[in-house]
Amino acid sequence: MSKPSTNFAMYYVYVLRSKADNQLYYGYTNNIERRFAEHNIDFEWDLIYYEAFFSEKDARLRERKLKDYGQSRTHLKNRIQHSLKRQN
């Protein structure tokens, strides 16, 4: 059995939580490590959740729903409620 190919682009929708005030930030990227490092230049953030997509369009649509629709954010917050709690 051959090893699965990993030569494909992935797109990510992610949720960051500010270490200063627990504010949430929702974003989209094709390179989650780079984007996380960029966010942490000015402020300290925790990456608390991400979703991976093969389709850039699907990732952008998901990010837009999270940013524009309170119900989408509420459903996600309910799903990740334990991850939202501040951990020391």
Biopython code that builds the backbone (N, CA, C, O; Angstrom):
import numpy as np
from Bio.PDB.StructureBuilder import StructureBuilder

atoms = [
    (1, "MET", "N", (0.851, -1.175, 0.000)),
    (1, "MET", "CA", (0.000, 0.000, 0.000)),
    (1, "MET", "C", (0.897, 1.238, 0.000)),
    (1, "MET", "O", (1.838, 1.339, 0.787)),
    (2, "SER", "N", (0.591, 2.161, -0.883)),
    (2, "SER", "CA", (1.412, 3.368, -0.972)),
    (2, "SER", "C", (0.920, 4.429, 0.000)),
    (2, "SER", "O", (-0.247, 4.455, 0.392)),
    (3, "LYS", "N", (1.834, 5.288, 0.370)),
    (3, "LYS", "CA", (1.533, 6.396, 1.275)),
    (3, "LYS", "C", (0.681, 7.426, 0.543)),
    (3, "LYS", "O", (0.960, 7.745, -0.613)),
    (4, "PRO", "N", (-0.359, 7.955, 1.201)),
    (4, "PRO", "CA", (-1.197, 8.978, 0.547)),
    (4, "PRO", "C", (-0.395, 10.226, 0.211)),
    (4, "PRO", "O", (0.491, 10.630, 0.965)),
    (5, "SER", "N", (-0.709, 10.824, -0.908)),
    (5, "SER", "CA", (-0.032, 12.048, -1.333)),
    (5, "SER", "C", (-0.458, 13.221, -0.458)),
    (5, "SER", "O", (-1.631, 13.355, -0.110)),
    (6, "THR", "N", (0.497, 14.058, -0.112)),
    (6, "THR", "CA", (0.188, 15.267, 0.657)),
    (6, "THR", "C", (0.509, 16.519, -0.159)),
    (6, "THR", "O", (0.709, 17.600, 0.394)),
    (7, "ASN", "N", (0.556, 16.355, -1.478)),
    (7, "ASN", "CA", (0.865, 17.484, -2.356)),
    (7, "ASN", "C", (-0.416, 18.189, -2.798)),
    (7, "ASN", "O", (-0.735, 18.224, -3.987)),
    (8, "PHE", "N", (-1.133, 18.741, -1.852)),
    (8, "PHE", "CA", (-2.351, 19.479, -2.162)),
    (8, "PHE", "C", (-2.455, 20.653, -1.206)),
    (8, "PHE", "O", (-1.937, 20.628, -0.090)),
    (9, "ALA", "N", (-3.130, 21.664, -1.675)),
    (9, "ALA", "CA", (-3.301, 22.868, -0.860)),
    (9, "ALA", "C", (-4.443, 22.665, 0.118)),
    (9, "ALA", "O", (-5.459, 22.050, -0.208)),
    (10, "MET", "N", (-4.265, 23.185, 1.313)),
    (10, "MET", "CA", (-5.319, 23.179, 2.316)),
    (10, "MET", "C", (-5.594, 24.633, 2.692)),
    (10, "MET", "O", (-4.720, 25.497, 2.625)),
    (11, "TYR", "N", (-6.832, 24.863, 3.085)),
    (11, "TYR", "CA", (-7.269, 26.189, 3.513)),
    (11, "TYR", "C", (-7.904, 26.038, 4.882)),
    (11, "TYR", "O", (-8.581, 25.048, 5.158)),
    (12, "TYR", "N", (-7.684, 27.017, 5.730)),
    (12, "TYR", "CA", (-8.079, 26.900, 7.128)),
    (12, "TYR", "C", (-8.935, 28.087, 7.570)),
    (12, "TYR", "O", (-8.672, 29.237, 7.217)),
    (13, "VAL", "N", (-9.950, 27.777, 8.339)),
    (13, "VAL", "CA", (-10.699, 28.771, 9.086)),
    (13, "VAL", "C", (-10.323, 28.526, 10.537)),
    (13, "VAL", "O", (-10.338, 27.387, 11.002)),
    (14, "TYR", "N", (-9.989, 29.586, 11.249)),
    (14, "TYR", "CA", (-9.468, 29.403, 12.603)),
    (14, "TYR", "C", (-10.095, 30.388, 13.571)),
    (14, "TYR", "O", (-10.653, 31.414, 13.182)),
    (15, "VAL", "N", (-9.985, 30.041, 14.847)),
    (15, "VAL", "CA", (-10.463, 30.910, 15.919)),
    (15, "VAL", "C", (-9.305, 31.133, 16.878)),
    (15, "VAL", "O", (-8.701, 30.184, 17.380)),
    (16, "LEU", "N", (-9.010, 32.388, 17.121)),
    (16, "LEU", "CA", (-7.991, 32.772, 18.090)),
    (16, "LEU", "C", (-8.673, 33.392, 19.293)),
    (16, "LEU", "O", (-9.741, 33.993, 19.179)),
    (17, "ARG", "N", (-8.043, 33.240, 20.448)),
    (17, "ARG", "CA", (-8.526, 33.904, 21.658)),
    (17, "ARG", "C", (-7.397, 34.766, 22.203)),
    (17, "ARG", "O", (-6.275, 34.296, 22.391)),
    (18, "SER", "N", (-7.709, 36.033, 22.453)),
    (18, "SER", "CA", (-6.725, 36.964, 22.981)),
    (18, "SER", "C", (-6.357, 36.575, 24.405)),
    (18, "SER", "O", (-7.232, 36.316, 25.232)),
    (19, "LYS", "N", (-5.066, 36.536, 24.686)),
    (19, "LYS", "CA", (-4.613, 36.243, 26.050)),
    (19, "LYS", "C", (-4.895, 37.420, 26.981)),
    (19, "LYS", "O", (-4.980, 37.239, 28.196)),
    (20, "ALA", "N", (-5.040, 38.613, 26.430)),
    (20, "ALA", "CA", (-5.262, 39.812, 27.251)),
    (20, "ALA", "C", (-6.693, 39.912, 27.756)),
    (20, "ALA", "O", (-6.917, 40.184, 28.936)),
    (21, "ASP", "N", (-7.674, 39.694, 26.866)),
    (21, "ASP", "CA", (-9.063, 39.946, 27.265)),
    (21, "ASP", "C", (-10.055, 38.868, 26.805)),
    (21, "ASP", "O", (-11.267, 39.077, 26.867)),
    (22, "ASN", "N", (-9.552, 37.730, 26.351)),
    (22, "ASN", "CA", (-10.380, 36.609, 25.890)),
    (22, "ASN", "C", (-11.229, 36.924, 24.657)),
    (22, "ASN", "O", (-12.137, 36.159, 24.330)),
    (23, "GLN", "N", (-10.957, 38.018, 23.978)),
    (23, "GLN", "CA", (-11.672, 38.353, 22.743)),
    (23, "GLN", "C", (-11.384, 37.278, 21.700)),
    (23, "GLN", "O", (-10.269, 36.761, 21.633)),
    (24, "LEU", "N", (-12.386, 36.938, 20.883)),
    (24, "LEU", "CA", (-12.221, 35.944, 19.825)),
    (24, "LEU", "C", (-12.005, 36.616, 18.485)),
    (24, "LEU", "O", (-12.570, 37.674, 18.208)),
    (25, "TYR", "N", (-11.184, 35.995, 17.658)),
    (25, "TYR", "CA", (-10.931, 36.460, 16.302)),
    (25, "TYR", "C", (-11.139, 35.276, 15.368)),
    (25, "TYR", "O", (-10.640, 34.181, 15.629)),
    (26, "TYR", "N", (-11.872, 35.490, 14.282)),
    (26, "TYR", "CA", (-12.142, 34.453, 13.294)),
    (26, "TYR", "C", (-11.406, 34.832, 12.019)),
    (26, "TYR", "O", (-11.502, 35.971, 11.561)),
    (27, "GLY", "N", (-10.671, 33.888, 11.446)),
    (27, "GLY", "CA", (-9.919, 34.202, 10.245)),
    (27, "GLY", "C", (-9.838, 33.036, 9.287)),
    (27, "GLY", "O", (-10.329, 31.942, 9.564)),
    (28, "TYR", "N", (-9.203, 33.295, 8.140)),
    (28, "TYR", "CA", (-9.030, 32.328, 7.069)),
    (28, "TYR", "C", (-7.601, 32.445, 6.568)),
    (28, "TYR", "O", (-7.054, 33.548, 6.527)),
    (29, "THR", "N", (-6.985, 31.335, 6.186)),
    (29, "THR", "CA", (-5.626, 31.367, 5.650)),
    (29, "THR", "C", (-5.332, 30.083, 4.886)),
    (29, "THR", "O", (-6.050, 29.091, 5.014)),
    (30, "ASN", "N", (-4.278, 30.115, 4.099)),
    (30, "ASN", "CA", (-3.792, 28.892, 3.460)),
    (30, "ASN", "C", (-2.515, 28.391, 4.139)),
    (30, "ASN", "O", (-1.948, 27.375, 3.736)),
    (31, "ASN", "N", (-2.067, 29.113, 5.171)),
    (31, "ASN", "CA", (-0.877, 28.709, 5.922)),
    (31, "ASN", "C", (-1.105, 29.086, 7.386)),
    (31, "ASN", "O", (-0.837, 30.216, 7.795)),
    (32, "ILE", "N", (-1.594, 28.148, 8.154)),
    (32, "ILE", "CA", (-2.019, 28.454, 9.524)),
    (32, "ILE", "C", (-0.846, 28.797, 10.443)),
    (32, "ILE", "O", (-0.981, 29.649, 11.321)),
    (33, "GLU", "N", (0.301, 28.144, 10.251)),
    (33, "GLU", "CA", (1.452, 28.448, 11.105)),
    (33, "GLU", "C", (1.945, 29.878, 10.881)),
    (33, "GLU", "O", (2.199, 30.616, 11.833)),
    (34, "ARG", "N", (2.075, 30.254, 9.610)),
    (34, "ARG", "CA", (2.532, 31.608, 9.288)),
    (34, "ARG", "C", (1.549, 32.656, 9.809)),
    (34, "ARG", "O", (1.952, 33.655, 10.404)),
    (35, "ARG", "N", (0.264, 32.418, 9.581)),
    (35, "ARG", "CA", (-0.751, 33.392, 9.987)),
    (35, "ARG", "C", (-0.808, 33.553, 11.504)),
    (35, "ARG", "O", (-0.973, 34.662, 12.013)),
    (36, "PHE", "N", (-0.671, 32.439, 12.219)),
    (36, "PHE", "CA", (-0.661, 32.499, 13.676)),
    (36, "PHE", "C", (0.532, 33.329, 14.170)),
    (36, "PHE", "O", (0.393, 34.142, 15.084)),
    (37, "ALA", "N", (1.686, 33.120, 13.565)),
    (37, "ALA", "CA", (2.880, 33.897, 13.927)),
    (37, "ALA", "C", (2.666, 35.387, 13.644)),
    (37, "ALA", "O", (3.081, 36.231, 14.438)),
    (38, "GLU", "N", (2.025, 35.715, 12.522)),
    (38, "GLU", "CA", (1.750, 37.115, 12.192)),
    (38, "GLU", "C", (0.817, 37.753, 13.223)),
    (38, "GLU", "O", (1.023, 38.900, 13.619)),
    (39, "HIS", "N", (-0.191, 37.029, 13.651)),
    (39, "HIS", "CA", (-1.109, 37.568, 14.658)),
    (39, "HIS", "C", (-0.372, 37.859, 15.965)),
    (39, "HIS", "O", (-0.687, 38.831, 16.652)),
    (40, "ASN", "N", (0.590, 37.036, 16.304)),
    (40, "ASN", "CA", (1.286, 37.162, 17.581)),
    (40, "ASN", "C", (2.407, 38.188, 17.582)),
    (40, "ASN", "O", (3.126, 38.309, 18.573)),
    (41, "ILE", "N", (2.570, 38.926, 16.498)),
    (41, "ILE", "CA", (3.585, 39.981, 16.466)),
    (41, "ILE", "C", (3.191, 41.119, 17.405)),
    (41, "ILE", "O", (4.022, 41.607, 18.171)),
    (42, "ASP", "N", (1.935, 41.542, 17.350)),
    (42, "ASP", "CA", (1.483, 42.688, 18.142)),
    (42, "ASP", "C", (0.777, 42.302, 19.438)),
    (42, "ASP", "O", (0.856, 43.034, 20.425)),
    (43, "PHE", "N", (0.097, 41.176, 19.446)),
    (43, "PHE", "CA", (-0.675, 40.720, 20.603)),
    (43, "PHE", "C", (-0.443, 39.240, 20.802)),
    (43, "PHE", "O", (-0.005, 38.543, 19.887)),
    (44, "GLU", "N", (-0.736, 38.761, 22.000)),
    (44, "GLU", "CA", (-0.613, 37.330, 22.262)),
    (44, "GLU", "C", (-1.971, 36.670, 22.103)),
    (44, "GLU", "O", (-2.957, 37.092, 22.706)),
    (45, "TRP", "N", (-2.007, 35.628, 21.280)),
    (45, "TRP", "CA", (-3.229, 34.889, 20.987)),
    (45, "TRP", "C", (-3.003, 33.409, 21.230)),
    (45, "TRP", "O", (-1.877, 32.920, 21.144)),
    (46, "ASP", "N", (-4.076, 32.703, 21.533)),
    (46, "ASP", "CA", (-4.088, 31.237, 21.565)),
    (46, "ASP", "C", (-4.915, 30.762, 20.390)),
    (46, "ASP", "O", (-6.007, 31.275, 20.144)),
    (47, "LEU", "N", (-4.399, 29.786, 19.664)),
    (47, "LEU", "CA", (-5.190, 29.132, 18.625)),
    (47, "LEU", "C", (-6.040, 28.093, 19.328)),
    (47, "LEU", "O", (-5.509, 27.133, 19.887)),
    (48, "ILE", "N", (-7.373, 28.274, 19.308)),
    (48, "ILE", "CA", (-8.226, 27.359, 20.063)),
    (48, "ILE", "C", (-9.045, 26.440, 19.173)),
    (48, "ILE", "O", (-9.637, 25.478, 19.662)),
    (49, "TYR", "N", (-9.092, 26.723, 17.853)),
    (49, "TYR", "CA", (-9.907, 25.886, 16.977)),
    (49, "TYR", "C", (-9.555, 26.189, 15.529)),
    (49, "TYR", "O", (-9.246, 27.328, 15.179)),
    (50, "TYR", "N", (-9.606, 25.152, 14.687)),
    (50, "TYR", "CA", (-9.512, 25.380, 13.248)),
    (50, "TYR", "C", (-10.231, 24.278, 12.496)),
    (50, "TYR", "O", (-10.415, 23.169, 12.998)),
    (51, "GLU", "N", (-10.631, 24.611, 11.284)),
    (51, "GLU", "CA", (-11.247, 23.683, 10.355)),
    (51, "GLU", "C", (-10.404, 23.702, 9.090)),
    (51, "GLU", "O", (-9.944, 24.766, 8.675)),
    (52, "ALA", "N", (-10.194, 22.551, 8.472)),
    (52, "ALA", "CA", (-9.404, 22.452, 7.250)),
    (52, "ALA", "C", (-10.305, 22.111, 6.072)),
    (52, "ALA", "O", (-11.233, 21.311, 6.191)),
    (53, "PHE", "N", (-10.014, 22.733, 4.930)),
    (53, "PHE", "CA", (-10.800, 22.549, 3.717)),
    (53, "PHE", "C", (-9.872, 22.303, 2.529)),
    (53, "PHE", "O", (-8.775, 22.859, 2.474)),
    (54, "PHE", "N", (-10.300, 21.483, 1.591)),
    (54, "PHE", "CA", (-9.602, 21.353, 0.319)),
    (54, "PHE", "C", (-9.933, 22.529, -0.589)),
    (54, "PHE", "O", (-9.113, 22.926, -1.417)),
    (55, "SER", "N", (-11.126, 23.084, -0.438)),
    (55, "SER", "CA", (-11.605, 24.148, -1.306)),
    (55, "SER", "C", (-11.424, 25.511, -0.642)),
    (55, "SER", "O", (-11.892, 25.740, 0.473)),
    (56, "GLU", "N", (-10.744, 26.400, -1.337)),
    (56, "GLU", "CA", (-10.584, 27.762, -0.837)),
    (56, "GLU", "C", (-11.947, 28.450, -0.717)),
    (56, "GLU", "O", (-12.196, 29.178, 0.243)),
    (57, "LYS", "N", (-12.815, 28.218, -1.684)),
    (57, "LYS", "CA", (-14.138, 28.840, -1.661)),
    (57, "LYS", "C", (-14.923, 28.401, -0.425)),
    (57, "LYS", "O", (-15.572, 29.226, 0.217)),
    (58, "ASP", "N", (-14.869, 27.102, -0.084)),
    (58, "ASP", "CA", (-15.567, 26.618, 1.110)),
    (58, "ASP", "C", (-15.026, 27.289, 2.372)),
    (58, "ASP", "O", (-15.794, 27.671, 3.255)),
    (59, "ALA", "N", (-13.709, 27.431, 2.453)),
    (59, "ALA", "CA", (-13.103, 28.067, 3.627)),
    (59, "ALA", "C", (-13.522, 29.533, 3.736)),
    (59, "ALA", "O", (-13.846, 30.005, 4.827)),
    (60, "ARG", "N", (-13.518, 30.242, 2.635)),
    (60, "ARG", "CA", (-13.919, 31.656, 2.648)),
    (60, "ARG", "C", (-15.388, 31.815, 3.030)),
    (60, "ARG", "O", (-15.745, 32.721, 3.783)),
    (61, "LEU", "N", (-16.228, 30.937, 2.511)),
    (61, "LEU", "CA", (-17.651, 30.996, 2.865)),
    (61, "LEU", "C", (-17.866, 30.726, 4.350)),
    (61, "LEU", "O", (-18.687, 31.383, 4.992)),
    (62, "ARG", "N", (-17.125, 29.755, 4.900)),
    (62, "ARG", "CA", (-17.251, 29.444, 6.326)),
    (62, "ARG", "C", (-16.792, 30.623, 7.174)),
    (62, "ARG", "O", (-17.454, 30.981, 8.148)),
    (63, "GLU", "N", (-15.666, 31.228, 6.814)),
    (63, "GLU", "CA", (-15.187, 32.399, 7.556)),
    (63, "GLU", "C", (-16.232, 33.518, 7.518)),
    (63, "GLU", "O", (-16.511, 34.145, 8.540)),
    (64, "ARG", "N", (-16.800, 33.760, 6.355)),
    (64, "ARG", "CA", (-17.792, 34.821, 6.207)),
    (64, "ARG", "C", (-19.009, 34.552, 7.080)),
    (64, "ARG", "O", (-19.539, 35.475, 7.698)),
    (65, "LYS", "N", (-19.461, 33.299, 7.139)),
    (65, "LYS", "CA", (-20.606, 32.963, 8.006)),
    (65, "LYS", "C", (-20.272, 33.226, 9.467)),
    (65, "LYS", "O", (-21.095, 33.765, 10.206)),
    (66, "LEU", "N", (-19.073, 32.850, 9.884)),
    (66, "LEU", "CA", (-18.700, 33.068, 11.281)),
    (66, "LEU", "C", (-18.601, 34.553, 11.608)),
    (66, "LEU", "O", (-18.927, 34.962, 12.722)),
    (67, "LYS", "N", (-18.162, 35.349, 10.667)),
    (67, "LYS", "CA", (-18.013, 36.784, 10.917)),
    (67, "LYS", "C", (-19.342, 37.529, 10.821)),
    (67, "LYS", "O", (-19.554, 38.516, 11.525)),
    (68, "ASP", "N", (-20.234, 37.060, 9.953)),
    (68, "ASP", "CA", (-21.457, 37.818, 9.678)),
    (68, "ASP", "C", (-22.705, 37.322, 10.387)),
    (68, "ASP", "O", (-23.660, 38.083, 10.545)),
    (69, "TYR", "N", (-22.724, 36.086, 10.814)),
    (69, "TYR", "CA", (-23.950, 35.509, 11.360)),
    (69, "TYR", "C", (-23.739, 35.040, 12.790)),
    (69, "TYR", "O", (-22.994, 34.093, 13.044)),
    (70, "GLY", "N", (-24.407, 35.715, 13.723)),
    (70, "GLY", "CA", (-24.284, 35.380, 15.132)),
    (70, "GLY", "C", (-24.669, 33.947, 15.442)),
    (70, "GLY", "O", (-24.089, 33.325, 16.331)),
    (71, "GLN", "N", (-25.640, 33.421, 14.718)),
    (71, "GLN", "CA", (-26.075, 32.045, 14.960)),
    (71, "GLN", "C", (-24.959, 31.042, 14.642)),
    (71, "GLN", "O", (-24.811, 30.040, 15.341)),
    (72, "SER", "N", (-24.184, 31.306, 13.602)),
    (72, "SER", "CA", (-23.056, 30.429, 13.268)),
    (72, "SER", "C", (-22.012, 30.451, 14.383)),
    (72, "SER", "O", (-21.486, 29.409, 14.776)),
    (73, "ARG", "N", (-21.722, 31.648, 14.887)),
    (73, "ARG", "CA", (-20.764, 31.755, 16.003)),
    (73, "ARG", "C", (-21.293, 31.055, 17.248)),
    (73, "ARG", "O", (-20.538, 30.380, 17.947)),
    (74, "THR", "N", (-22.580, 31.210, 17.530)),
    (74, "THR", "CA", (-23.179, 30.584, 18.707)),
    (74, "THR", "C", (-23.080, 29.068, 18.627)),
    (74, "THR", "O", (-22.729, 28.415, 19.610)),
    (75, "HIS", "N", (-23.388, 28.502, 17.458)),
    (75, "HIS", "CA", (-23.293, 27.044, 17.292)),
    (75, "HIS", "C", (-21.859, 26.571, 17.501)),
    (75, "HIS", "O", (-21.623, 25.564, 18.169)),
    (76, "LEU", "N", (-20.899, 27.303, 16.928)),
    (76, "LEU", "CA", (-19.503, 26.917, 17.091)),
    (76, "LEU", "C", (-19.080, 27.024, 18.553)),
    (76, "LEU", "O", (-18.421, 26.126, 19.077)),
    (77, "LYS", "N", (-19.453, 28.113, 19.208)),
    (77, "LYS", "CA", (-19.092, 28.282, 20.621)),
    (77, "LYS", "C", (-19.679, 27.164, 21.481)),
    (77, "LYS", "O", (-19.034, 26.711, 22.426)),
    (78, "ASN", "N", (-20.878, 26.721, 21.168)),
    (78, "ASN", "CA", (-21.464, 25.601, 21.907)),
    (78, "ASN", "C", (-20.674, 24.318, 21.688)),
    (78, "ASN", "O", (-20.492, 23.526, 22.614)),
    (79, "ARG", "N", (-20.206, 24.117, 20.461)),
    (79, "ARG", "CA", (-19.431, 22.909, 20.140)),
    (79, "ARG", "C", (-18.068, 22.897, 20.808)),
    (79, "ARG", "O", (-17.559, 21.835, 21.167)),
    (80, "ILE", "N", (-17.472, 24.073, 20.977)),
    (80, "ILE", "CA", (-16.107, 24.138, 21.525)),
    (80, "ILE", "C", (-16.085, 24.812, 22.892)),
    (80, "ILE", "O", (-15.094, 25.446, 23.255)),
    (81, "GLN", "N", (-17.153, 24.682, 23.640)),
    (81, "GLN", "CA", (-17.278, 25.399, 24.912)),
    (81, "GLN", "C", (-16.132, 25.119, 25.876)),
    (81, "GLN", "O", (-15.712, 26.028, 26.591)),
    (82, "HIS", "N", (-15.619, 23.909, 25.922)),
    (82, "HIS", "CA", (-14.532, 23.598, 26.849)),
    (82, "HIS", "C", (-13.205, 24.199, 26.371)),
    (82, "HIS", "O", (-12.343, 24.538, 27.183)),
    (83, "SER", "N", (-13.051, 24.326, 25.078)),
    (83, "SER", "CA", (-11.839, 24.961, 24.541)),
    (83, "SER", "C", (-11.849, 26.451, 24.778)),
    (83, "SER", "O", (-10.789, 27.074, 24.826)),
    (84, "LEU", "N", (-13.025, 27.038, 24.926)),
    (84, "LEU", "CA", (-13.129, 28.486, 25.155)),
    (84, "LEU", "C", (-12.751, 28.883, 26.571)),
    (84, "LEU", "O", (-12.413, 30.039, 26.825)),
    (85, "LYS", "N", (-12.806, 27.928, 27.498)),
    (85, "LYS", "CA", (-12.472, 28.247, 28.886)),
    (85, "LYS", "C", (-10.974, 28.520, 28.990)),
    (85, "LYS", "O", (-10.144, 27.822, 28.408)),
    (86, "ARG", "N", (-10.675, 29.538, 29.737)),
    (86, "ARG", "CA", (-9.263, 29.931, 29.921)),
    (86, "ARG", "C", (-8.519, 28.842, 30.661)),
    (86, "ARG", "O", (-8.948, 28.402, 31.727)),
    (87, "GLN", "N", (-7.409, 28.410, 30.102)),
    (87, "GLN", "CA", (-6.579, 27.393, 30.761)),
    (87, "GLN", "C", (-5.285, 28.052, 31.207)),
    (87, "GLN", "O", (-4.671, 28.828, 30.476)),
    (88, "ASN", "N", (-4.894, 27.720, 32.419)),
    (88, "ASN", "CA", (-3.650, 28.288, 32.977)),
    (88, "ASN", "C", (-2.495, 27.357, 32.759)),
    (88, "ASN", "O", (-1.371, 27.664, 33.158)),
]
sb = StructureBuilder()
sb.init_structure("model")
sb.init_model(0)
sb.init_chain("A")
sb.init_seg("    ")
for serial, (resi, resn, name, xyz) in enumerate(atoms, 1):
    if name == "N":
        sb.init_residue(resn, " ", resi, " ")
    sb.init_atom(name, np.array(xyz, "f"), 0.0, 1.0, " ", f" {name:<3s}", serial, name[0])
structure = sb.get_structure()
